[in-house]
Amino acid sequence: MDDKKLADAVNQINRQIDMLISDTSVPKNVRSAVGDAKSKLNDAKEADFTVRVSGAIYSIDSVSNDINLPPQARTMLWSVLSMLESLKE
């Protein structure tokens, strides 16, 4: 994947994460985990991009099955996870 496509994919992921963070129907612990995932993904200090993506996946995956998560937010989380998984390859 070239740099422009990679940057576009990361920007799209960041936009969806921002939508989840701003959604007040999403439980606070999920918003916090999603915010952590965004921080890990965009951490310029971490040299390896794959490590950053894996950290973001881990953060989101840990809360993706939260029982209090609204269905639309769960679908968006799964979409973000799918996009992150595609970046690892």
N, C-alpha and C positions, 0 to 999 in steps of 0.2 A: 504494500500500500504506500503510495507516495505521500509526501509531507502535506500537500494541500488537502487530500482526501482524509488524512489522519486528523488534521486540524479541524476540518469540517465536522467529522464524526465526534470529536471531543466537544466542539461547540454545541452540537445538537444534544449530546448527553448532558452538558452543563445546563442547557435551557430546560430540559425535562426535570432535572434535579431541582432547579430553582422553582419550577411549578409545584413540585412535591413539597418543598420546604415552605412555600407560601400558602399551601392548602391547610386551613385550620381544622379540617375534618380528619387529617392524618394525626395519629397519636404523637405526642412529643418525643417519645423515645425513638420512633421511626424517623421523624424529621431530624433528630440529632444524628442518628446513624447515617442518614443520607447526606447530611452536611459533612460528616467525617469522610465519607466516601468522596465527596467533591474535593475536599482538602487534599486527600491522598492522591487523587487523580491529577490535580493541578500543582502538586508540590514540585517546584523546580529544583529543589535541593537533591531530590532522589534522582540519581543518574539513570537508572534503568527504567524505561517506560513500562516494560512488562511487569515489574515489581509494583509500580504505581497502579496499574490496571488491576492486578491481582488483589492488592489491598482494598481498592474500591469495591471489587466484587465481593470480597469477604465481608466488608461492612454492610453492604446492602443485603447479601444473602442471609446474614444473621437475623434480620428483622422481616424478611419477605413473607414469612408465614405467621406473622403476628395476628392473633385472633381478632383484635380490635381494628384491623386495617380495613378501610372501606374497599369494596370491590374495584372501583375505578383506580384507586391508588395502587392496589395490588397489581393490576394489569400494567400500569405505568412502571412499577418497579421491575416487573418481569421484562418489560420492553428495554429498560435501561440495562438490566443484567445481560440480556441478549446482545445488545450493542457492545457492551464491555467485553463479552466473550469473543465477539467477532474481531475486536482489536488485538486480542492476545495472539491470534494466528498470523 
